[in-house]
Amino acid sequence: EPMAVGVPYSLWLFCLVTFTTFSLGLNVCMSGSATSCEECLLISPSCAWCAQEEFGRARTLTSRCDLSQNLQKRGCEAHNIESPSSTTMVVKSEPLSSKGSGPTQYDVIQIMPQKISLSLRPGDQTSFEVQVRQVEDYPVDLYYLMDLSLSMKDDLDTIRNLGTKLADEMRKLTSNFRLGFGSFVDKNMSPFSYTATKYQDNPCNGYKLFPNCVPSFGFRHLLSLTDKVDRFNEEVQKQMVSRNRDAPEGGFDAILQAAVCKERIGWRKEAFHLLVFATDDVPHLALDGKLGGLVQPHDGECHMNEKNEYSGSTKMDYPSLALLGEKLAENNIYLIFAVTKRLYVIYKNFTALIPGTTVEILDQDSKNIIQLIVNAYNNIRSKVELTVWDQPEDLSLSFTATCQDGQPLPGLRKCADLKIGDTVSFTVSVDARGCPAPGTQQRFTIKPVGFKDRLEVSVDYRCDCGCTDWTQANSSRCSSIGQYTCGTCRCDPGYLGARCECQEGEAGSMYLSACREAEGKQICGGRGECSCNQCLCYESEFGKIYGTFCECDDFSCARHKGILCSGHGECHCGECKCHAGYIGDNCNCSTDTSSCVSDDGKICSGRGSCACGHCQCTEPGAFGDTCEKCPTCPDACGTKRECIECRLFDSGRLSDNQTCQRLCKDEIITVETLKTEDPNAVLCLYKTENECVMKFMYSEHANGMSVLTALKEPECGAAPDAMTVLLAVVGSILLVGIVLLAIWKLVITVHDRREFARFQSARCRFFFWGGGDKNKLNRSKHRQNPRGKPGSICFPPDTSPFSRTVT
């Protein structure tokens, strides 16, 4: 027994706690600075508080805060343990609709549930599921906003009958379609427009190519949204172009007015809102107005006069991208940038800063405007993306998307490649980082981009302990000089101890050993004083020092760029406790993978891994923000082949699911003859369905654009002519016969000559060895020609000099 050998009980318990800490590892609950139930709950969601009166006779200020299972093992009854958890309650959940038009069009529901109530304990994450469906045949409002500067004259001529044709195409997608029209040029003031007297009525005065045009204007609303599309054609017929001085246009002024002047434009609440912005030049941005002396920032309000013109054009600066995005989102408007090819990259960058926008390439004379709008509409309707409005600062939200393939995608809040009527779900995890003032209620909203539907989430906080309801003031348990609550005493100023039995300043050698972490170490770690068997930690200008032996603080953690725990975590006893969505020693690594998702929906295009929100390309030769660029990858030609097929020949896998325009943004150049000298380009070939060969070159330019140079038509071998084949076969047979005859003739000739040579040789021997005068002559000839060559002494029978003699 410890008491039997004269060791104080407090010292025995100290040794026990020290042994437990070193043998089992640091317990974050017991190593914290909790002196009350509320402080204990804030340390970690795993911490619990024991409100039992007789529990832990020494170091009660810290030992009551522990893991729930540890408290029960140490004798705390379950009903005395305070350990609230986060809960979720669905308040309103009406089923999703299947169709958007008809008698029920005003009651269409595209998100479920509609209201949720959360009760959060700090650090205790809770989650709920959200389902979203894009219903079929949903009403569409389309407002066409056109640049009427002089360079757009040919485009104006092209769209004079646009209304009827566009309505015919859109009615294939929805039975409830309305169309509106507006135009813009730029602020009618210097230096943006011509303001000299001779230009006031006709800014084209003296311009030989086009001598007549109307004065410039900021924004002019010409036709409210209507289903009478003939009126659109009529209004367009009336329009004339204008002329401004500088290249950039005042289009962003017009976009904002078209978004916020809801009544004038005629946006319906129960409709899909499309704003088509057609231009051939860059826009003016915020602060450009200072060039003309406009220092007042745009207020984001509607300023339309009785002539339906923007009255604030010469009074306020151009709107910023942030203000533009905010107002478009508030009014559920999808913005479609219809711009020429040279501006594609600029406006593509804008889409990353303005949610719910897309960019399409417009022909120089707007001939493709109808197909452009239909493609953009299909592209927009093929994806669902969630946004969060009014998120409280002390809440962390993370998303996991489950799209059509049924696979959960952590860190994503968007699904793509959807068909109308598909249902997708998102798991939303919510974590509270702290407790606001008592009784505080927070709210935030989750809504899909461009939808009127939304999910409203109300939040209250579980930061109070139930045991505080039985608080006793001046309790006898606290020596009548303290408040008894949740099993502990809160002593009046000047008193300390578990029962308020000590006064501040009292000290004794019997207490000092309980204030050392180990024998030989400093009292209270040198960062506090020992008073009444407990360490009182010093105050620090850097933060809070706490712990049983003042061994912990909230400022000695890893930093990133000078910020403690990167601003994404809390410092607990030298270790960063990261908020939801962040990991790492200094919490600088985000687990959100949305920035790593490529256009095809894959993480890092399948060529790398996502680390801390950035792609690390592992495939040799791959580069780009999402490893999407890789001319030397084995699958590079296969990936680009699908774009060649759908863009040039309207065939292949991408031509059916309306994703060609979204996935294939590369510039494609068609040529008659393919040049393969470029060392930075890769030659790709594939066989078509007609057994022809299609060739194209794939390269990456310094501006970040992928360029495909392709043949206009696949190379196909011509079918052989039947007569040509017949003549070739007959000719080949004759040639072979002639060659064989020649060889036979050569062999026979050589054979005959050899036989004749033998015959001649035999005759020479006869003349040389025969009798008479001929014999003498032959012998004399032989002496002159000892080798006896046949040609020198032998003659044919009819020419021999001895033939007549013999005869």
Secondary structure, DSSP 8 states (H G I E B T S, - for coil): -TGGGT--HHHHHHHHHHHHHHHH---TTTTS---SHHHHHHH-TTEEEE--SS--SSSHHHHTEEEHHHHHHTT--GGGEE----EEEEEE-----SBSSSTTGGG---EE-SEEEEEE-TT--EEEEEEEE--BT--EEEEEEEE-BGGGHHHHHHGGGHHHHHHHHHTTT-S-EEEEEEEE---SSTTTS--SGGGSS-TTTT-TT----B---SEEEEEEEES-HHHHHHHHHH---B--SSSSB-HHHHHHHHHH-HHHHT--TTSEEEEEEEESS-B--TTGGGGGT--S-------B-TTSBBTTTTTS----HHHHHHHHHHTTEEEEEEE-GGGHHHHHHHHHHSTTEEEEE--TT-TTHHHHHHHHHHHHHT-EEEEEES--TTEEEEEEEE-TT--EEET--EE-S--TT-EEEEEEEEEE-S--STT--EEEEEEETT-S--EEEEEEE--S-GGGGG-BTT-GGGTTSEEEETTEEEE-TTEESTTS-EETT---HHHHGGGBSSTTS-BGGGSEEEETTEEEE--BTTB-EESTTS-EESS-S-EETTEEGGGSEEEETTEEEE-TTEESTTS-EE---GGGB-TTS-BGGGSEEEETTEEEE-STT-BSTTS-B-TTSTTHHHHHHHHHHHHHHS-SGGGTTT-HHHH--SEEEEESS-----TT-EEEEEE-TTS-EEEEEEEE-TTS-EEEEEESS-B------HHHHHHHHHHHHHHHHHHHHHHHHHHHHHHHHHHHHHHHHHHHHHHHH--HHHHHHHHHHHHHSTT--HHHH---TTT-TTHHHH-
